[in-house]
Amino acid sequence: HKGMIARTQANAAALDRVVAARNWLDHLAQDPANRSKTSVCLTVDGADNDFIKRFTKLLEAEGAAYDIAGYRDAPPGLRIWCGATVDTSDIEALGPWLEWAWEQCK
């Protein structure tokens, strides 16, 4: 139980670092106290629903990320699973892929 919580916290911290390194990416919940540590919602600067569809389809086609489009009723953005079923190294590896998709779509 404690190990799973620690892994989830490490994953969320890794995603925080990915977000902090990119000025076009941010957390939907601005207050860290209100952010989920598991299903983390992000905003993409200037993105609309079409942009997010193109962005996520590119990542899926490359096998880099699956099902990361934000919730249908949420603002256009991304939703990254940081739960204990994910390796922290996979969250870290996602950063360059997000950058690549951003460059392709902007």
N, C-alpha and C positions, 0 to 999 in steps of 0.2 A: 504494500500500500504506500509506504513512504517513498519507496524507490520509484513508483509510478508518478507520484506527485513531483518528485525531484526531476524526473525526466521531462515531464510536461513543462515545468518551470524553466528548465534548460532550453527546451525547444522554443518557448515563447521569448526568452532572452535572445536566442539566436536570431529569431525573426525581428526582434527589436533592432538588432544590429544591422540587419539587411535593410530595414526601413530607414534607419538613421543615415545610412551611406548613400541614400538616393533622395534628391530633393523633389522628385516627382511622385514619390510614394509616401503615404502617411497612414496613421491609424484612423479609422472612422471614429472611434471613441477617443477623444482628445485627452481625457483624464485617465491616466494609467489605472486608477482604482476601479474604473468602470469597464476595463477591457477584459474580455474572456482570455483565459490562458490556453484554451483548447481550440475553439473555432474563432480565429482572429480575423476580424474584418478590416480591410485596408481600402483606402481611396487612391485613385490614380489621377494625377493632375490633368484636368481637362477632359477626362474620359466620359463618354456616353455609353449607352448599352451596346451600340454597334462596335465601338472601339474595344470594349471588354470581350465581346464575342470573338473578334479577330485575334486579340491578344491571347485569349485562353485556347483557341483552336490551334494557334501556332505552337504553344507549349505542349498540347496534347499530341500533335502530329510528330513532335520530336521525342515524345515519351518522357518529357521533363516534369509535367504536372498534369493532373487530371481533376476535373470537377472543382475548379478553384474560382469560378465566377461567383460573385456575391449573391446573396439571396435575392430573389425576384422582387420583393417588396422593399429592398434596401436601396440606397443610392448606388449608382454604378460603381463597381469596385471588385475587389478580390476577397476571397475567404480561404484562409490557409489553416489546415488542420495541424495543430501543434500538440495533440494528445500523446499519451505514452506509447501508442502504437507506431510512432514515427521516430526514426533515428535523428538525433540532432545534426549529424553530418549531412543528412538529406535536406534539412532546413537551410543549412549553410550553403549547400550546393545550389539551392534554388535561386539565390541572389543573382549570380551571373546569368541564369536563364531568364529571370525577370528583366534584367538589363537588356539582354538580347531581344526579347519580345518587344520591349519599349522602343528600342531603336528601329525595329522593323515596322512598327505601327504608327509612330508619331508623325 
